[in-house]
């Protein structure tokens, strides 16, 4: 069964409003992520689009989430905020690892800034966590002060500035 991005966003909004439980959200998405994306796409449509890929990735993240409900609620809220600022699903897909791992990323940047994690160590973490070329290249290119700016913009929910700083647009 195909999951369209507008449908995933509507489910996220309903969950964020508190009228859909986590269990109901997961159940609504689960059937759609149990198969590879290539089998979920309507055969009358062109090969999967960035919208399809984003919807599938959002569903996969929600269904695979094991943390507390509060963590999932933060993730959903951040995704919704990002989608209100950035209309290109490919750019949102590129930013998704930063949104998903925002707290962990901020801790790593703080440790890097304080010298606890070396530049090579930071590059290694970036390479492992951020597989999308656009984000990884942007994160590898910026200096430690700009990494702190990325964290600040993420904390503020300013995803346009994150995108612009990493030159994703």
Buried (B, 14 or more C-beta within 10 A) or exposed (E): EBBEBEBBBEBBBBBBEEEBEBEEBBEBBEEBBEEEBEEBBEEEEEEBBBBBBBBBBBBBBBBEBEEEEEEBBBBBBBBBBBBEBBEBBBBBBBBBBBBBBBEEBBEBBBBBBEEEBEEEEBBEBBEEBBEBEBBBBBBBEBEBEBBBBBBBBBEEBBBEBBBEBBEBE
